[in-house]
């Protein structure tokens, strides 16, 4: 079953705002304790750049919750149900972000006719799973691929989709000790402000928004930001990190 491009299950207002900002879904990186999320568009850009297989052209690509996760959310069996009450409180998620848990990739692709389609799909699936884990830190439980066309004999073997550069209008300058600490963390290309200020502080938490360098795993960049921000804050509030872009070094 193919999921439409527009988010269906998020709150209507926040989903519309998020789409205008061009982020797509906000996907969890790592586990609940990591307090890290990445924009779907940024994650998809990395996966596209990695999926340069001869005889395969990647088309539509979406990343979202598994059907099991959706059913669990609908029935009220969310991720907090299994959390140890005596353990530390996980950092809160950004507005309308997906909760930590396994994800599903849905993609369409065109394939050369000189190779069995199941073999081509298996190779593409392996590449996507490897890139999601090694370059991003996403927990992918399912990869649903659909062949939409056969390539002509004289068509290029592959299409290399260059990752888009970050929107310069969203790049923010570091102001204050927390922002300065986040901007100086290993792997941070810049602070960003897609959801407002690059540092959003409440009585309960601190949320930091960054663009990550593409030569490091996104989850590791988010962890370095959390460590740097935690050391720069006096209130020791929970810290969450949102990666809005992945920038080629």
C-alpha positions in Angstrom: 0.0 0.0 0.0 1.5 3.3 -1.0 1.3 6.2 1.4 0.5 9.6 -0.1 3.1 12.4 0.2 1.1 14.6 2.6 1.3 13.4 6.3 -2.1 11.9 7.1 -2.0 11.1 10.8 -0.3 14.3 12.2 -2.3 17.2 13.5 -3.6 19.1 10.5 -2.3 22.5 11.4 1.2 21.4 12.4 1.5 19.1 9.4 0.6 22.0 7.0 3.2 24.2 8.6 5.8 21.5 8.5 5.1 20.8 4.8 5.4 24.5 4.0 8.8 24.5 5.7 9.8 21.5 3.6 10.8 19.2 6.4 8.4 16.3 6.0 7.9 14.0 9.0 10.2 14.4 12.0 11.8 11.0 12.4 13.4 9.6 15.6 17.1 8.8 15.6 18.3 6.2 18.0 16.2 5.4 21.1 14.1 7.4 23.6 17.2 8.4 25.7 18.9 9.9 22.6 16.4 12.7 22.3 17.2 13.1 18.6 15.1 13.6 15.5 15.8 14.3 11.8 13.6 15.8 9.1 12.3 13.3 6.6 13.6 15.4 3.7 17.1 15.4 5.1 17.1 11.6 5.7 15.6 10.9 2.2 18.4 13.0 0.7 21.1 10.9 2.3 19.3 7.6 1.3 19.0 8.8 -2.3 22.7 9.7 -2.4 23.5 6.2 -1.2 21.2 4.3 -3.6 23.4 4.7 -6.7 23.1 1.1 -8.0 23.7 0.3 -11.7 20.4 -0.5 -13.5 18.2 1.1 -10.8 16.6 4.5 -10.6 15.0 5.5 -7.3 11.7 7.4 -7.5 9.3 8.3 -4.7 10.7 7.6 -1.2 8.9 8.1 2.1 9.9 7.2 5.6 7.3 6.8 8.4 6.0 4.7 11.2 5.4 1.0 10.7 1.7 -0.2 10.6 2.2 -1.8 14.0 3.4 1.5 15.5 0.4 3.2 14.0 -2.0 0.6 15.5 -0.3 0.9 18.9 -0.7 4.7 18.9 -4.3 4.4 17.9 -5.1 1.9 20.7 -3.2 3.9 23.2 -0.2 1.6 23.6 2.4 4.3 23.1 6.1 4.2 23.8 5.6 5.5 27.4 3.7 2.3 28.3 7.0 0.3 28.4 9.2 3.0 30.0 10.6 2.4 33.5 8.9 4.9 35.8 12.1 5.0 38.0 14.3 5.7 35.0 15.3 9.1 33.6 12.6 11.0 31.7 13.3 11.0 27.9 13.8 14.4 26.3 10.4 15.6 24.8 9.9 15.4 21.1 9.6 18.4 18.8 6.0 19.4 17.8 4.2 16.5 15.9 7.4 14.4 15.7 7.1 10.7 15.5 7.9 8.9 18.8 11.0 6.7 19.0 10.5 3.3 17.5 11.0 1.3 14.3 10.3 2.9 11.0 9.2 1.9 7.5 10.6 2.9 4.1 8.3 3.0 1.1 9.9 3.6 -2.3 9.3 3.2 -6.0 12.0 2.5 -8.5 12.7 1.7 -12.1 14.9 -1.2 -13.1 16.9 -2.4 -16.0 15.3 -5.4 -17.8 18.5 -7.4 -17.9 18.3 -8.3 -14.2 15.7 -10.3 -12.3 13.4 -7.8 -10.5 13.6 -9.6 -7.1 17.4 -9.4 -7.3 17.3 -5.7 -8.1 14.9 -5.0 -5.3 16.9 -7.0 -2.8 20.1 -5.1 -3.7 18.3 -1.7 -3.3 16.7 -2.8 0.0 20.1 -3.7 1.4 21.6 -0.4 0.3 18.8 1.6 1.9 19.0 -0.4 5.2 22.8 0.0 5.4 22.7 3.7 4.7 19.8 4.3 7.2 21.8 2.6 10.0 25.4 3.6 9.2 24.9 7.2 8.0 21.8 8.3 9.9 21.0 6.1 12.9 17.4 5.3 11.9 15.8 2.1 13.1 14.3 0.6 9.9 12.1 -2.4 10.4 10.5 -2.6 6.9 11.4 -1.6 3.4 8.5 -1.8 1.0 9.7 -1.4 -2.7 7.6 -1.2 -5.8 8.8 -1.4 -9.4 7.1 1.2 -11.5 8.9 1.0 -14.8 11.5 -0.8 -16.8 14.5 1.3 -18.0 15.1 1.6 -21.7 18.3 -0.1 -23.1 19.9 3.3 -23.7 18.9 4.9 -20.4 21.6 5.8 -17.8 22.4 3.0 -15.4 21.8 5.2 -12.4 20.7 8.7 -11.4 22.7 10.4 -8.7 20.5 12.8 -6.8 22.7 15.5 -5.2 21.6 16.3 -1.7 20.1 19.8 -1.6 22.0 22.5 0.1 20.4 23.9 3.3 17.9 26.7 2.8 20.1 29.7 3.6 17.0 31.5 5.0 16.8 28.9 7.7 20.5 29.1 8.7 20.8 30.9 12.1 23.7 32.6 13.9 24.8 31.5 17.4 23.5 33.9 20.1 24.1 33.0 23.7 26.1 30.3 25.4 23.8 27.4 24.6 23.6 28.2 20.9 27.4 28.7 20.8 28.0 25.4 22.4 25.6 23.7 19.9 27.2 25.4 16.9 30.7 24.2 18.1 29.8 20.6 18.6 31.5 18.0 16.3 29.6 17.5 13.1 27.4 20.6 13.2 27.4 22.5 9.9 25.2 25.3 11.2 22.4 26.2 13.4 19.0 26.4 11.7 15.6 27.9 12.5 13.0 25.9 10.6 10.7 25.7 13.6 11.5 29.1 15.0 14.6 29.9 17.1 17.6 27.5 16.8 17.4 27.2 20.6 14.0 26.8 22.1 13.9 26.8 25.9 11.0 26.1 28.2 10.7 25.2 31.9 10.8 21.5 31.0 13.4 21.2 28.2 15.8 22.7 25.7 15.4 22.0 22.0 18.2 22.7 19.6 18.0 22.7 15.8 21.0 22.1 13.6 22.2 21.1 10.1 24.6 18.1 10.3 27.7 17.4 8.3 27.3 14.5 5.9 30.6 12.8 6.7 29.4 11.8 10.2 26.4 9.7 11.3 23.5 12.0 12.0 22.8 10.3 15.4 26.4 10.8 16.5 26.1 14.5 15.6 22.9 14.8 17.6 24.5 13.1 20.6 27.5 15.5 20.4 25.1 18.5 20.4 23.2 17.2 23.4 26.5 16.7 25.3 27.7 20.2 24.5 24.4 21.9 25.3 24.0 20.0 28.6 27.4 21.2 29.7 26.5 24.8 28.8 23.2 24.9 30.7 22.9 25.6 34.4 19.4 24.1 34.9 20.3 20.7 33.6 17.1 20.5 31.6 16.5 17.6 29.2 17.9 18.4 25.8 16.4 17.3 22.4 18.0 17.8 19.0 16.4 18.2 15.6 18.5 17.8 12.5 16.8 19.7 9.7 19.5 19.3 7.0 22.5 17.0 6.1 25.1 19.0 4.3 27.8 17.5 2.1 31.3 18.3 3.5 
